[in-house]
């Protein structure tokens, strides 16, 4: 009996420690655009170098609204899938060509959460500002689409766009890695295609 209690206590301590280190998300699902939910502190226990993009990726900037439902199910040419196939977005305006020159993540100064930065070429400042203004005026999100596949690489609040840069705050590490990784994969696919 004592051995079972000891094993049970060890399992309980392990589960609680994983939750305290950010291994568990008690928010009930992935981050949403725009990010909201409880402020849980995640530990950088995973170590390793976070992904980053230092090359160039041809993209298109546009405005869109998220279609709620299960996964990606485009019903028209105006609907696009997220790069991970989990969401559908309906485009609400024209697309503007742009170039992403860098994407990286860094630990937020608040500790535990992450910030993803996406920088556009300096000549795309006007396109980014106009797209953010349109999304702000009409309601909706700013979407960054892969120019080759048409997939949505990132969808953000227009308030996350400043100048020729996007800064998406308060992210879990895995979400941040996935976002930066999508730009890195787009760069690899663009250079090989």
VEXTI-790306 format. One record per residue (C-alpha): x, y, z. Coordinates in pm, whole numbers, padded with zeros to 5 digits. Each point is the difference from the previous one (the first is absolute). Layout:
N
X,Y,Z;
...
***
This chain:
193
00000,00000,00000;
00280,00240,00091;
00170,-00063,-00337;
-00319,00089,-00188;
-00042,00325,00196;
00362,00095,-00066;
-00043,-00066,-00373;
-00325,00198,-00003;
00166,00293,00179;
00290,-00007,-00248;
-00240,00010,-00296;
-00198,00282,00160;
00316,00202,00067;
00115,-00053,-00361;
-00335,00116,-00141;
-00009,00307,00224;
00361,00087,-00085;
-00074,-00028,-00373;
-00297,00234,00041;
00207,00250,00197;
00271,-00001,-00266;
-00247,00073,-00278;
-00014,-00355,-00134;
-00378,00008,00032;
-00233,00260,-00141;
-00310,00035,00211;
-00146,00252,-00245;
-00192,-00269,-00188;
00158,00036,-00344;
00251,00173,-00224;
00055,00374,00000;
-00266,00189,-00192;
00033,00301,-00229;
00035,00244,00169;
00157,-00173,00297;
-00212,-00012,00312;
-00037,-00215,00306;
00170,-00066,00329;
00353,00112,00064;
00186,-00322,00069;
00376,00012,00030;
00185,-00242,-00224;
00354,-00107,00078;
00269,-00010,-00266;
00091,-00348,00120;
00005,-00125,-00360;
00322,00187,-00059;
00151,-00011,-00344;
00009,00279,-00249;
-00337,00145,-00098;
-00071,-00001,-00374;
00056,00315,-00200;
-00021,00116,-00359;
00282,00209,-00137;
-00080,-00039,-00369;
-00272,00156,-00214;
-00352,-00132,-00055;
-00240,00132,-00264;
-00336,00057,00168;
-00328,00180,-00050;
-00164,00219,00263;
-00375,00012,00030;
-00295,00034,00231;
-00219,-00289,00103;
-00243,-00136,00253;
00041,-00338,00165;
-00266,-00258,-00084;
-00092,-00192,00312;
-00046,-00371,-00032;
00206,-00310,-00029;
00324,00026,-00193;
00049,00140,-00347;
-00296,-00028,-00233;
00020,00270,-00267;
-00334,00053,-00175;
00115,00263,-00251;
00309,00150,-00163;
-00007,00276,00265;
00054,-00251,00280;
00350,-00114,00094;
00137,-00261,00237;
00250,00059,00276;
00334,-00161,-00075;
-00067,-00265,00267;
-00344,-00081,-00147;
-00180,00081,00325;
-00188,00319,-00099;
-00181,00163,-00290;
00018,00373,-00074;
-00224,00198,-00236;
00188,00279,-00177;
-00179,00337,00019;
00214,00219,-00223;
00265,-00005,-00266;
00341,-00152,00063;
00319,00206,-00002;
00336,-00158,-00089;
00271,00027,00266;
00322,-00166,00110;
00076,-00138,00345;
00368,00056,00075;
00018,-00149,00350;
-00209,-00190,00256;
00114,-00088,00350;
-00126,-00064,00349;
00124,00124,00334;
-00093,-00049,00362;
-00231,00280,00114;
00130,00233,00269;
-00293,-00106,00221;
00161,-00342,00024;
-00119,-00330,-00132;
-00203,00102,-00304;
00136,00067,-00348;
-00014,00275,-00262;
00018,-00072,-00374;
00141,00276,-00222;
-00047,00009,-00378;
00183,00270,-00195;
-00093,00107,-00351;
00229,00166,-00254;
00022,00374,00069;
-00179,00082,-00327;
-00302,-00202,00126;
-00064,00245,00287;
-00284,00164,-00194;
-00166,-00333,-00092;
00014,-00122,00359;
-00145,00327,00133;
-00281,00010,-00260;
-00092,-00362,00066;
-00008,00055,00377;
-00210,00317,-00044;
-00252,-00188,-00216;
-00025,-00286,00251;
-00046,00252,00283;
-00268,00195,-00191;
-00197,-00298,-00129;
00063,-00238,00288;
00199,-00315,-00042;
00357,-00118,-00009;
00314,00073,-00197;
00107,-00318,-00177;
00341,-00083,-00144;
-00033,-00252,-00282;
00269,-00207,-00168;
00018,00150,-00351;
00062,-00344,-00154;
-00258,-00218,00178;
-00256,00257,00113;
-00001,-00147,00351;
-00033,00234,00299;
00339,00005,00177;
-00118,00234,00274;
-00320,00181,00102;
00026,00288,00246;
-00193,00290,00145;
00061,00324,-00193;
00132,00139,00330;
00292,-00247,-00024;
00125,00176,-00316;
00235,00294,00049;
00190,00143,-00292;
00154,-00282,-00200;
-00018,-00248,00288;
-00245,-00229,00178;
00046,-00077,00369;
-00228,-00275,00134;
00016,-00018,00382;
-00095,-00236,00282;
00054,-00330,-00182;
00081,-00347,00122;
00342,-00118,-00117;
-00138,-00270,-00232;
-00238,00249,-00163;
00284,00248,-00052;
00226,-00271,-00145;
-00275,-00110,-00236;
-00058,00356,-00122;
00367,00069,-00069;
00041,-00350,-00144;
-00277,00065,-00254;
00203,00289,-00146;
00318,-00210,-00003;
-00181,-00283,-00183;
-00145,00248,-00251;
00352,00133,-00067;
00133,-00353,-00055;
-00288,-00091,-00231;
00037,00328,-00191;
00372,-00052,-00057;
-00044,-00359,-00117;
-00305,00064,-00217;
***
